Amino acid sequence: MAASPARPLRRLPVEPLTREAFRPFGDVIAASGAPDHWANGGAAEVFRDRAVLDVEAEGGRPCVSIVRAAPSRLPLQIRLMERHPIGSQAFAPLGAGAWLIVAAPAGPLDSRAIRAFAAAPNQGVNYRRGVWHHPLIALGQVSDFLVIDRAGDGENLTIESLPEPLEILALE
Amino acid sequence: MAASPARPLRRLPVEPLTREAFRPFGDVIAASGAPDHWANGGAAEVFRDRAVLDVEAEGGRPCVSIVRAAPSRLPLQIRLMERHPIGSQAFAPLGAGAWLIVAAPAGPLDSRAIRAFAAAPNQGVNYRRGVWHHPLIALGQVSDFLVIDRAGDGENLTIESLPEPLEILALE
């Protein structure tokens, strides 16, 4: 019996990263809207308190790290997702280019609910505790990201493979 | 009586930002040395726990903000310094260029102890509680910085003018 031809992978479209679009997953850490106040004699606009850190469960504390990520190339297959059941996790690019965010709501992983967002070099995100996300996707160059997550005892990582991969073809 | 000619300002040399050089003032938040571990199947190097957050005095909590700073031009006069007596304060550049850090040890402000550091676009710093520092100095372009500092009640800002300005002429 002849093998059936390979079915094309489901394509995951890429949306612009905005606070509204990302609300189901957490916070966008970026200057947006009106500043909350000015500082430095008017030379600086302050956008205050842009991420809800949730890292103190089970004796945890906030931890600031750098992750240096090798770049991914498009098209890119999304084969697995991870989550941190007892802590939020924030990423912000330092001197990097555009980067990609792939997320799905907390709860049982539903691959139909996975969404992808293109972030600018001055946009970070904070994944809410338990929100599914793909490991860091840097584009174009080796990129450093500042990470704010939870340090402490307890099992804080779940990884799950998708029943079948999704494919990101391009940034739009 | 003729006015005496103006005395030139004391020049503040600019040093490269390294963990060792910055130790009197706090932490450099950057990839340096060997990574603490690898992640994402080897695609990411993790430099873990690079800043000591000290924000819980007097009921404080960590607060993540964005500050958008207008660029400064060289030569630049340093006329004042500030400190946060009850909390650390971290800055990391998002999609920005090089930036300048000017700091002096905690305690009574000694303008002879002020030092300046040139930071790369992938280097952040965390000022230890009480360490004197100049307001953000972005170079070349409007620049966004992620800030991790203390939110909460209490007086957490002191500003002091220098007896006479210092001058930064160039990045080296």
Interface residues (C-beta under 8 A of the other chain):
Chain A: I29 A30 A31 P35 A39 N40 G41 A43 A44 E45 V46 F47 R48 D49 R50 A51 L53 P62 C63 V64 S65 I66 V67 R68 A69 A70 A90 A92 P93 L94 G95 A96 A120 P121 N122 Q123 G124 N126 P135 L136 D144 L146 I148 A151
Chain B: I29 A30 A31 P35 A39 N40 G41 A43 A44 E45 V46 F47 R48 D49 R50 A51 L53 P62 C63 V64 S65 I66 V67 R68 A69 A70 A90 A92 P93 L94 G95 A96 A120 P121 N122 Q123 G124 N126 P135 L136 D144 L146 I148 A151
